[in-house]
Amino acid sequence: MPQQYRQRAERRDLTLDDIYRMSEQEAIQFIAKARWGSDTKEVCPRCGAFDSHYYKRTRKQWVCKHCNHTFSLTSSTVFANKKISARKLLKLICMFVIPAKGICANDQTGMFGLSHKCVWLISQKIREGLLRSRDLKPLTGMVHIDGAYFCGKRRHGRIRNYKLAHKHYEAMIASKGKNKPPLNPTQRRNYARRMKYRRVLLVFRQVSQKPGDGTDRTIVTVVKAEDENSVRKHVERFVEPGSTVWTDDHSSYNFLSEEYDHSTVEHSKEFMTVDGIHNNHAESFFSRVRRSELGVFHGMRTKYLMDYANDMAWRDDMRRKSIKELMTTLICKVMSVGNSIWWSGYQQGFNRSGELLDY
């Protein structure tokens, strides 16, 4: 039986032990090389000059040879103005990329002696960098598309009578309100509250042309409903016309036959047709997001659902890379988007006003 790619020895080319043995200067050099792609040259954030600038070792800063601007390792990045050592930042990044389903900020507070707010903010800034630098080039070849409901879950009360209420309301939705279910006002109010916060996570997965590699690119977006209007808008944005698209038998995907080679599988009867048509790449992604939601973060809210979903998409696309490659790629992507626009000044009361719908 072939070895699972996460268990291979070549994946462990950089570990936490290696980072603990690094000096502060070695950690700075590692992050600088990942950010600027060079051991000896840096990019001035003011004038953009790529040169071997003057380094002030005592202050751990550079002075630009061209405009005399002083900058540090995290200047003009999402980590700007964060008073944390490079070695500790490298440890947090290492622990961020290793788990397949993410890691909770609570677990890292005891590992590195940082407050929960500090660790959570750094993790959210990493997710912001991944989200703002994601590749939105249209997918080609074979693409699996599916949607799943998140947030707005029923809360389990002392008396488990919510199943009957849920079935009644599903019948009311199917009949478009013609047959109202016999529910009391409290049940109606609770269901309306759940529907207010319920969101659909749409995933688009491009199947790799290399046999056995699964998918190589994943794009996610959050919408309020899995209807034809929402699906059409995002398919036109994320999928190249003429591609082969596999979905389930949901009615919102019926229009795909107009511009795509569209095939469906009826999940109420089978998970794969006799011709081999399935939607398992999208389903497997949702299974990992569910396990992350329930087992790692213990819940996701509408405001940050897109951040966590894109985080899981990036992890899935990078699953075959080594730890060093993961860290280098993440640092390069996250530090290339400039200053944080959603988390700068969070501890002073400034934060993103709303959720990212149709992002």
Solvent accessible surface area in square Angstrom, and as a share of the most:
residue,aa,sasa,rsa
1,M,233,1.04
2,P,118,0.74
3,Q,103,0.46
4,Q,80,0.35
5,Y,48,0.18
6,R,73,0.27
7,Q,110,0.49
8,R,90,0.33
9,A,67,0.52
10,E,123,0.55
11,R,21,0.08
12,R,131,0.48
13,D,69,0.36
14,L,11,0.06
15,T,45,0.26
16,L,45,0.22
17,D,88,0.46
18,D,46,0.24
19,I,0,0.00
20,Y,104,0.39
21,R,176,0.64
22,M,32,0.14
23,S,57,0.37
24,E,46,0.21
25,Q,39,0.17
26,E,86,0.38
27,A,0,0.00
28,I,8,0.04
29,Q,97,0.43
30,F,32,0.13
31,I,0,0.00
32,A,10,0.07
33,K,104,0.44
34,A,8,0.06
35,R,37,0.14
36,W,29,0.10
37,G,63,0.60
38,S,24,0.15
39,D,106,0.55
40,T,92,0.54
41,K,82,0.35
42,E,13,0.06
43,V,50,0.28
44,C,1,0.00
45,P,46,0.29
46,R,161,0.59
47,C,64,0.39
48,G,46,0.44
49,A,20,0.16
50,F,104,0.43
51,D,38,0.20
52,S,42,0.27
53,H,12,0.05
54,Y,134,0.51
55,Y,63,0.24
56,K,80,0.34
57,R,152,0.55
58,T,130,0.76
59,R,149,0.55
60,K,83,0.35
61,Q,40,0.18
62,W,16,0.06
63,V,19,0.11
64,C,2,0.01
65,K,90,0.38
66,H,118,0.53
67,C,43,0.26
68,N,117,0.60
69,H,44,0.20
70,T,54,0.31
71,F,3,0.01
72,S,29,0.19
73,L,14,0.07
74,T,27,0.16
75,S,26,0.17
76,S,45,0.29
77,T,1,0.00
78,V,1,0.01
79,F,3,0.01
80,A,20,0.16
81,N,144,0.74
82,K,42,0.18
83,K,200,0.85
84,I,37,0.19
85,S,51,0.33
86,A,10,0.08
87,R,71,0.26
88,K,59,0.25
89,L,3,0.01
90,L,0,0.00
91,K,15,0.06
92,L,5,0.02
93,I,0,0.00
94,C,0,0.00
95,M,23,0.10
96,F,2,0.01
97,V,5,0.03
98,I,44,0.22
99,P,32,0.20
100,A,37,0.28
101,K,70,0.30
102,G,6,0.06
103,I,17,0.09
104,C,24,0.15
105,A,8,0.06
106,N,94,0.48
107,D,81,0.42
108,Q,1,0.01
109,T,31,0.18
110,G,73,0.70
111,M,94,0.42
112,F,16,0.07
113,G,68,0.66
114,L,34,0.17
115,S,70,0.45
116,H,86,0.38
117,K,94,0.40
118,C,21,0.13
119,V,1,0.01
120,W,48,0.17
121,L,6,0.03
122,I,3,0.01
123,S,9,0.06
124,Q,0,0.00
125,K,15,0.06
126,I,2,0.01
127,R,5,0.02
128,E,0,0.00
129,G,0,0.00
130,L,2,0.01
131,L,2,0.01
132,R,71,0.26
133,S,32,0.20
134,R,34,0.12
135,D,79,0.41
136,L,65,0.33
137,K,130,0.55
138,P,51,0.32
139,L,0,0.00
140,T,66,0.38
141,G,40,0.39
142,M,59,0.26
143,V,0,0.00
144,H,1,0.00
145,I,0,0.00
146,D,6,0.03
147,G,14,0.14
148,A,14,0.11
149,Y,92,0.35
150,F,1,0.00
151,C,11,0.07
152,G,20,0.19
153,K,101,0.43
154,R,79,0.29
155,R,216,0.79
156,H,121,0.54
157,G,48,0.46
158,R,216,0.79
159,I,105,0.54
160,R,151,0.55
161,N,83,0.42
162,Y,28,0.11
163,K,119,0.51
164,L,113,0.56
165,A,9,0.07
166,H,42,0.19
167,K,137,0.58
168,H,54,0.24
169,Y,10,0.04
170,E,68,0.31
171,A,60,0.46
172,M,38,0.17
173,I,79,0.40
174,A,84,0.65
175,S,27,0.18
176,K,176,0.74
177,G,31,0.30
178,K,165,0.70
179,N,108,0.55
180,K,143,0.61
181,P,7,0.04
182,P,114,0.72
183,L,20,0.10
184,N,74,0.38
185,P,99,0.62
186,T,66,0.38
187,Q,41,0.18
188,R,89,0.33
189,R,129,0.47
190,N,54,0.27
191,Y,13,0.05
192,A,63,0.49
193,R,122,0.44
194,R,41,0.15
195,M,72,0.32
196,K,133,0.56
197,Y,98,0.37
198,R,53,0.19
199,R,17,0.06
200,V,0,0.00
201,L,0,0.00
202,L,0,0.00
203,V,0,0.00
204,F,0,0.00
205,R,4,0.01
206,Q,27,0.12
207,V,33,0.19
208,S,20,0.13
209,Q,173,0.77
210,K,131,0.56
211,P,125,0.79
212,G,71,0.68
213,D,35,0.18
214,G,22,0.22
215,T,5,0.03
216,D,63,0.32
217,R,41,0.15
218,T,15,0.09
219,I,5,0.02
220,V,1,0.00
221,T,0,0.00
222,V,3,0.02
223,V,2,0.01
224,K,128,0.54
225,A,42,0.32
226,E,19,0.09
227,D,60,0.31
228,E,73,0.33
229,N,120,0.62
230,S,22,0.14
231,V,0,0.00
232,R,73,0.27
233,K,107,0.45
234,H,2,0.01
235,V,0,0.00
236,E,105,0.47
237,R,97,0.35
238,F,0,0.00
239,V,1,0.01
240,E,74,0.33
241,P,87,0.55
242,G,59,0.57
243,S,8,0.05
244,T,34,0.20
245,V,0,0.00
246,W,36,0.13
247,T,0,0.00
248,D,21,0.11
249,D,73,0.38
250,H,72,0.32
251,S,77,0.50
252,S,4,0.03
253,Y,1,0.00
254,N,99,0.51
255,F,17,0.07
256,L,1,0.00
257,S,76,0.49
258,E,121,0.54
259,E,98,0.44
260,Y,17,0.07
261,D,87,0.45
262,H,32,0.14
263,S,26,0.17
264,T,58,0.34
265,V,1,0.01
266,E,64,0.29
267,H,66,0.29
268,S,100,0.64
269,K,158,0.67
270,E,70,0.31
271,F,137,0.57
272,M,78,0.35
273,T,25,0.15
274,V,149,0.86
275,D,117,0.61
276,G,26,0.25
277,I,31,0.15
278,H,32,0.14
279,N,0,0.00
280,N,54,0.28
281,H,44,0.20
282,A,0,0.00
283,E,66,0.30
284,S,38,0.25
285,F,1,0.00
286,F,11,0.05
287,S,42,0.27
288,R,71,0.26
289,V,0,0.00
290,R,73,0.27
291,R,153,0.56
292,S,0,0.00
293,E,5,0.02
294,L,114,0.57
295,G,54,0.52
296,V,28,0.16
297,F,37,0.15
298,H,139,0.62
299,G,26,0.25
300,M,6,0.03
301,R,162,0.59
302,T,21,0.12
303,K,58,0.24
304,Y,34,0.13
305,L,1,0.00
306,M,2,0.01
307,D,0,0.00
308,Y,25,0.09
309,A,0,0.00
310,N,10,0.05
311,D,2,0.01
312,M,6,0.02
313,A,2,0.02
314,W,24,0.08
315,R,16,0.06
316,D,8,0.04
317,D,42,0.22
318,M,25,0.11
319,R,41,0.15
320,R,101,0.37
321,K,85,0.36
322,S,13,0.08
323,I,8,0.04
324,K,95,0.40
325,E,87,0.39
326,L,9,0.04
327,M,0,0.00
328,T,51,0.30
329,T,45,0.26
330,L,0,0.00
331,I,0,0.00
332,C,62,0.37
333,K,46,0.19
334,V,0,0.00
335,M,7,0.03
336,S,78,0.50
337,V,27,0.16
338,G,24,0.23
339,N,86,0.44
340,S,11,0.07
341,I,113,0.57
342,W,30,0.10
343,W,3,0.01
344,S,69,0.45
345,G,26,0.25
346,Y,56,0.21
347,Q,93,0.42
348,Q,135,0.60
349,G,58,0.56
350,F,141,0.59
351,N,74,0.38
352,R,20,0.07
353,S,120,0.77
354,G,31,0.30
355,E,51,0.23
356,L,23,0.11
357,L,57,0.28
358,D,59,0.31
359,Y,72,0.27
